[in-house]
Amino acid sequence: MQRPFLKLIFLICPIILTAQSSSYNISFDNAVHHEAEITILFSEVEKDTLIVQMSRSSPGRYAIHEFAKNVYNFKATDEEGNSLNVFRPDPSKWGITGHKGVVKIGYTLFANRGDGTYSQVDETHAHLNMPATFMFAPQLSNGKHKVQFNPRNDLNWKIATQLVLEEGTTYTAPNLQYFMDSPTEISDFGLRSFEVDSEDATYTIQLALHHNGTEEELNDYFESVKKVVLAEKEVFGELPEFDNGTYTFLACYIPNASGDGMEHRNSTVLTSTRSLGNGGLTRNIGTVSHEFFHAWNVERIRPTSLEPFDFTTSNMSGELWFAEGFTSYYTGLILCRAGLRTAEQYVEGLKGTFNYVWNSPARKFFNPIEMSYQAPFVDAATSVDPVNRANTFISYYSYGSVLGLALDLSLREQGLNLDDYMRLIWTTFGKNETPYTIEDLHKSLNKYAGEAFGNNFFNNFIYQSKMPDYNSLFATVGVKLIRHSETPYFGASLSVKDDGSGHILSSTRIGSPAYVAGLEKGDIIKTINGQAFQKDQSFTDLIKTFKIGDTLEVVYERFGEAHTSTVKLGPGKQYSIELQEKNGDTPSAEILKNRNAWLKMK
């Protein structure tokens, strides 16, 4: 199908020449088929060859995404509409020659993933992450970037973004970095806002929520959002200095979205398939807590390794255990402090992350810094070859979270706390936006808690992969760590099929009974001790019918051939984490005081 729109838009859009500028125009006439039409005017082009490209990565992500794969119908003309020469130096770039200082390009974008990285265009919204949407000219990256959005008036679309409104539906950014960091939601969203005083300024915090729920649900949810904002402000003592005085939550809780959250300088993307009426009122708020904490920790408390962000390659950082992991620690803690979770809910909710980190064999291979280096391979990255992540990787979110917990409780034993350490990092590096290194974090902890304490934490738990003594740390706040060693341990995750076989779903854990027995991912277990699985039988429940030390004869199929092995069941490795009083014990007044100070219970 021919697309006369591209040439037409060049004729009807006025050409305004400004030094080193990039002017964008985007419309959504074919939204039903997930297409956006985009034109860009590059002015004051000084070099004979203009290189334009799509990003290969996106702020807040660390892997390669190759956004150019969704671009087609590319055209390039001069200011009179004459076609220019175009060549392709690599998959993400277009080279343009023959111009006289002005280049106009146009292309069609296919966009159908609504999350924190990609873009989605349909008749419910235009959900735009800039790197996934707009080309850019690297040589003009320091110039002004202006974009005119053309919302669908027939669909009652409005615009929410951290970009600066110039007039009408035209917005601006001072440079490429700010432009690419400014996601935009165009839809029939509901808007709520409130004012927060901070130091010598007052900031507007607003929620633009695109959802299919009621006004009452939006009002109730916004009350929770406000509680999160105020609880996190209390950690740092103030809000960041939000540009233009506003911070915006860009939320899409719709069936066609994909669950995600992504932080940006003065906004965050929140996406979920859960509606507020279907569990979202309580389950979606955790993402709000995590992403808003990033307004301090990673947006302004920013590692040197991510500054400036490189849109042409993957971005590697050894500080993600702190930037993402400590933020993850505060995610649940803030919900408790804000009164959105009980102390019991928060404490018992720690067990999943704790078990994942504590029981992982991956600590034999990488420390938290090295786990952070794995981000380009795991952060929404894709590959077709099998990997051994079950044995070699612990998410830096989870690893950093349990280390943040340990550091907080360890500091509290000394009459200190993690809040004040985070505040020190904020005032030293974040408030004045001075990028930090791991050594800076180490020296700051030494300054705050003393050299012996700081060196012990970093030398054992950051530069090495030892684990803190959680039993004693939990005891200081009246929490019990209970290992369920009485439960038999097999060491493999199985899916039971209707034909009575059990399929091993992931790599068996190093050192586990199944690993020692030579079982591996993809093996199909036919019988255990001569018995096939019963339909709808839980493998976990089956193993519980045996005892620790029992030897099981396992007949399995691998690559179409039958094999037999024996698995000797070991003691259980899972832990539960509970308040002391749940087991009938009464915490002392001192311990309750410590707990209340930690959880900020009123």
N, C-alpha and C positions, 0 to 999 in steps of 0.2 A: 504494500500500500504506500503511495506517495505521501510525503508529509510537507505540504506547502507552508505549514505553520512556521517552520524554521526560518525561511526567507522573509515571511511576513513580519515576524517579530523584529527583524533587523530594521524594517522600514518604519515601523510604528514607534519604536523605542528611541527617544532622543539620545544623541551621542554627547555626553558631557565629558570633556577631556580634563583630567586632573593628573598631577604628577604621580607616576608609579601607582596606578589604581587598577582594581579589578571589580567590575560591575556585573552582577549576576541577575538573572531573571528566571523564575521557575513557575511552571503552571501544571495543572493536573486534569486536563480535559479527558484523558483516557485512563482515569484512576481505576475504573472497573477492571482493567487489564493490568493494573499495577505499574503503569508507566507515568513518568514525569518528563516533561520537555524542558530542557535547560539551555539557556544561551548565556554567554559570557563575553564581555567587552574588556579587552586588555588595552590600556592606553599608555603612551609614553614608553613604548617598547624600544629599548636602545640597541639591543643586539640584533644582528641579521637573522639569527635563528631563534625563534621563541619555542621553548620546550614547555608543554603543558602536560600534566599527569594526574592520574587518580592516586590517592593515598594507598599505601600498602599496610598501614596500621592506623590505630585509632586511640586517642587519649584515654587512658585508664585500662587499655588492653596492652598486652606485651607481645602478642604473636602476629604473624603475617596473615592478612586476610584477602589481599588481591581484589580490591573493589572494582578494578577495571573490567572484570569479567562480566559485569552487568551493564556495560556501556555499549551502545551501538548507534548507527545513523549519524556518525560524526561528520561535521562539515566545518570548514574554515574559510573566511572571506576577509577582504579588506573593508575599509569604511564605505566604499562605494558598492559593496556587494559582489566584487569580483573574487572568484575562487583563488585560493592560495595553494601553494605546494605543500603537501603533507607527507611525512614519512614516519616510520615507527622504529625508534632506536631500541626499545625493549617493550615487554608486554604492558607496562603501566604508563607508557609515555607516547606522546605525539609531538613530532617536530614540525614546525611551520616556518616556511621561508617565503620571500617575495613580498613582504609587507612594507609599509612606509611609516611604521611606528604605531599603527593601530591594527589589532587583530580581533576579529569576532568569530567565536566558535559556537556551535550548537550540537547537541546530542540528545539521544533518548536514554533514559535510565530505567531499568527494570528494578523494582524494589518491593520485596514481599517478606521481610522479616522484621517484626516490630520488637526490638530489644535495645540494649544499651550500646550496641556496636553498629548494627545495620540500619537500613531505612525500610519503611513500609508505606506503600501508597495503595489505597483502595478507597471505596466510597464511605468508609467510616472515618478515615483520617489520612493525613500526610505526616508520617512520623519520620523526622529527618535527623539522622546523625550526619554531620557535615562531611567527614572523610569518606563516607559511603555514598555521598550524593554529588559533591562538587569537585570538578577539576581545579587545579591551581597552577600558577606559573611560579616556580621557585625563585626566579630572578626578580619577581615583584612581591615577594613575601613580606617585605617591610612596609609596603604601601597600604593605603586604605582599601578595605573590602566592603562592598555595598551589595545588598541583595534585595530584590523586589519579589516578594511572595505574591502569588495570585490565588488566594483561597477560593474554594468553591462556595459562592454565595448561595447557590441553590441547596447546599447541604448545611448552611448556617455555620460554616467554619470560621473560627477565630484563631489568632496567633499567640503562642506563648513561647518566649525565648529570652535568654540573657543578652542578646544583641541589643544595641541601642536604637530605639525608634527614631528615625529621621523625620518621616512624614508618611501618612497613609499606611501602606503596607511595606514600606521600604525601611530596612534596618542596616546598621553599619557596625563594623569592627575595625579597630585601629590597625590590625595587622593579621597575617595568616594564622599565627598561633591562637589568637583570641577567636578568630572566625571558626577554625576547626574545632575549638573547644566549646562551641555554642549550639548544642542540639535544639531543635525546634519542633514543637507539637502544634499542628494545625488541625483543628477538629471542633466539634461542638462540645467543648469541655465545660465543666463547672469550675468556678473560681472562688476561692476563699483566701483571706489574708488577715494578718494581725501585725501589730507593731511591737518591736522589742527594743527597749533601751539598752545601750551598751556603751560604757565609757562616756564619750562626749557626743555620741551619735545615736540616732534612732533608725532602725532598719525595718523594712517591710519583708515579712516572710509569707510567701503565698504558695498555695497548692492549686495547680491547674490539673484537674482530674477528668480524664476521658473515660467514662464508664457507662454501664447500662443500668445503674442503680437509681435510688431515690435521692431526693434532696436531704432527707433526714439521715440517710446513711452517710452521705457526704459530710454533713454537719458533725455527726458522731465521730467519724474518722478524723476529721480535722482537729477535733479536740485532743485526740491521741497524738497527732502530729505536733501540736503546740506543746504538749507535755514533754515530748522527746527533745524538741528544740531547746526548751528551758533547762532540762536536765543536763544536756550536753554543754550548754553555755556555762553551767555551774562548774564543770570540770576545768575549763580553761579560764574562767573568770570574766570572759567577754566573748562577743561574737567576732569573727573576722571582719575586716573592713570590706564589705561587699560593694563591688563597683555599682555605681548608680543607686546605691542604697537599697537594693532588692536582691533577695534570694528566692528562686522558684523551684518547687518540686514539680517535675513534668511527669505525671502519672498516667499510665494507660492500663486499666484493668478490664480487658476485653478478651473475648474468646480467641480472636485472631492474633493476639500478641504472644510473645515468648518470654517466659519468666527471666527477669534480669534486674540489675541495678547498676548504674554507672555515674560516678561523681564527675562534676565539672566545677569550674571556678566559682560561679555564682548560681549554679543550678545542678539538678541531678535528674537522671532518667530512672523511672520506676515502672517496670512492666510486669504484668502477671495475667494469667488466664483466670485467676480466682476473682470473682466479683466480690464486692463488699458484703453482699447478702449471702454469699456461699463460702464463708470462712475468711474472707479477706480482711474484715474489720480487725481481726486479731492476728492473722497469719502474715499479712502483708507489711505490718508495721515494723518488723525486724529489718527489712530492707531500708526503710526510712531512717532507722537508727544508725545503721551501718554507713549509708551514703552521706548523711549529714555530718557525721563525725569526720568524714574525709574533707569537709570544708576547711578544717584545720590540718588534719594529719594526712598529707600527700598532696593536697592542693597548694598549701602554703608552707607547711612543714614538709619540704620537698627534697628528696635525695638528689645529690649532684648527678647521679647516674641517669636521671630522667629529665635533666634540664639542659638545653631545651628538648622537647619531645621531637623525635625524628619520624616524620610521616612516610619515609621511604624504605624503612627496614624495621625489623623487630627491635624492641627496646628492652634491654636487659638491666636488671638492678639486683644487687645483693641485699637491699634493704627492705624487701617486701615482707619479710617476717615481722618487721616493725610497722611499715606503712599499711599493709593489709591485715597482718596478724594481730597487732595490738588494737587496731580498729575493730576487728572481729571480737576480741575480748570485751571491749566496751559495748558492743552491739546488744548483747543480752543483759549485761549489767545495767545499762541505761534504762532498759525496759523495766527492770526491777525498781530502780531508783525513781522512775517516773510513775510508779504505781500501776503499771500495765501488766506486770507479772508479780506473783507472790514470791516470797523468799524460797518457799518449797519448790515452786515451778522452776525458778531460776537455777537453784542448786541441782535439782535432779536432771535438769536439761543439760548439765555439763558433761554427762556421762558419754554421750555419743562421740563428741570430739575427743574427750580424754582417751577412750578406748581405742579410737582410730590412731592416735599419735603414739600412745604408750605401747601398744601391741605391734606396731609396724617394725618389720626388719629393716626398713629403709634407713634408719638412723646409723646403721653400720656403714653406709656408703656416703651419706651427705649430711653436713651440719645445716643449720637454718639458713645461713648465707648461701650455701650451695643449692639448697632447695629453692631459694628465691631465683637462682640463676636458671632454673628449669622452666620458668614462666613462659618463655617463647614457645615451648613445646606443649604446654598444657592449657594455657589461658584461651579457651575457645579455639585452639589450634586443631587441625585435622591431619590425619595420616592414614594410609591404607595398610602399612605394615604393622604387625603385632608388636606391642611393647610390654615391658615387665614392670609397669608402674606399681602393681600391687606389692612388689618387693623392694622397689628402689625409690619410690617417691611418696612424700608426705606433703600435702598442700601447705603452702606457706601461710595461708589463712588459718588453718587449724593449728599448725606447729606454733606460729606466733601467738595464737590465742591462748594456748595452755601455758606458754612461757610468760605471757603477760599476766595471767592469773598467778603464776608462781612468784613473779617479781612483786606483784601487788601485795600478796600475803607475806612475803619475806620482808618487804619494806615495813609493813605494819608491825612486824615483830620488833622492829627498831624504833617504833614510834613515828614512822614516816608513812608515805603512801604513794601509789602510782599517779594519782591525780596531780600531786605537786611536782613530781618528776616531769609529767607531760606538760605541765604549765611552764616549767623551766625550759623545756625544749621549745615550747611555743614562743616565749619571750626572747629566747636567744636566737632562734633560727626562723620560726614561722612568722612572727609579727612583722619582722623587717624583710622577710622572704629571702633569707640567705640559705642557699642549698647546703645540706649537711652530708656527712659521710658516716660510716659505721664508727670510725674512730671518734667522731664528734659525739655520737650517742654514748660511747664508752666513757669518754672524758667527762661528759655531763653527769653520768651516773656516779662517777668517782667524786665529782664536785658536790653532788647532792647527798650521797649516802656514805662517802668515805672511800678511799682507795681500796681497802681490803674487801669491802662489800662489792664495789663495782667490778674490781678485777675478778673476784670469785664468780660473779654472774656471767660476765662476758667470756672468761677463759674456759669455763666449764660448759656453758649452755648455748653460747653463740658461736665461738670459734671451735668448740667441740660439740658433740651431740649427746652429752650426758643428760639425764633427766633429774629434776629436783626431787626432794623428798616430800611428796604430796601428802603422805599420811600425817606427818608432823605439821605441815602447813595448814591442812584442813582442820586439824585439831584445835588450832588457835582461834578458829571462828565457829567451833561447834558443829563441824561437818565430818561425817564418817565416809571413808573410802573402803568399800567392801568388795573383796574379790570373791567371785563365785567359783572357787576352785573345785567344788564338789560336782560340778556339771562336767560330763565327759566332753573332750575336745577332739574333733576329727581333723579340722584344718582345711576344709574346702567348702565352697559355696555351690550348692546343687539346685537344679530345677528338675522336679519330677514330672515326667511326661505321661500321657494317657496310656502308653504301651508298657508302663511299669519300669521304665529305665530312668536313671538319674544322670543329667548332663552337668559336668563341672563347668562353671561359668567363667571363672577367672583363674589366673595363675595361683597355684597353691602356695601358701606362705612358707618362706624359708624356715626350716626347723620344725614345721608342724608335722603331726603324724602322717597326714596324706602326702606331704612333700618327701618325707623320709621313705615312704612306701613307693615312691616313684610315680604317683598319680599327678596328672597335669591337666591344664585347661583343655577342653575339647574331648576328654575321655568320657565314655558313656558307660556308667556303672549298670550292669545287668542284674547282679544279685549281691546281697550281703549275707554271708552265712547261709547261702543257698536259697534265700528268699528275695523275690522281686519286690519292688515298691508297689504299694497299693495305690489305686487311683486317688488323687487329691491328698496323698499323704505328705506331711511335712517332714523334710529330711531332719530338721532340728529336733522335732518330736521323736523321730525314730532313734536318733543317737542317744537321747535321754533315757531310752529303755535299757541301755547298757551301763556298765560301770567303768570307772577309771581303771585302766590296766587291762581291760578286755581286749583280746586279739580278734579282729574281724577278718574273715576271708572275703576278699572283694574280687569278683569276676567283672572285668570291664572290657570294652571294645575300644581299640585305637586304630585308626586308619583301616577299619574294616576287619581287623584281626582280633581274636580273643586273647586275653591275658588274665593272669591271676596274681594277686599280691595280698599281703597281710598288713593291716593297719592296727597298731597298738594305740588305743585311746589314751590321751593324756589328760591332765587336770585342766579345768576351765580357765580361760584367760580374761574373761569379761569382768568388769567392775561396775558396781552401782555407786552413786554418790548421793548421800541423804543427810538431812538435818539430824543432829544427834538425838533430838527428842523423839524422832520417829521410832527409834528402837527402845523407847522407854527410859532413856537417860535424861537427866535434867542438867542442862548447861549451867555453869556458874554465872554469877552476875558479871564477872569480868569478861568471860567468853561472850556472853550476850552483848556486852558493850562493844567488844571488838567486832562482832558480826554486824551490829547495827551501824557502826561507823563505816564498815566496808560496803554494805548495801544501802547506806543512807536511809535506813528505815526510821520512820517518824515514831 
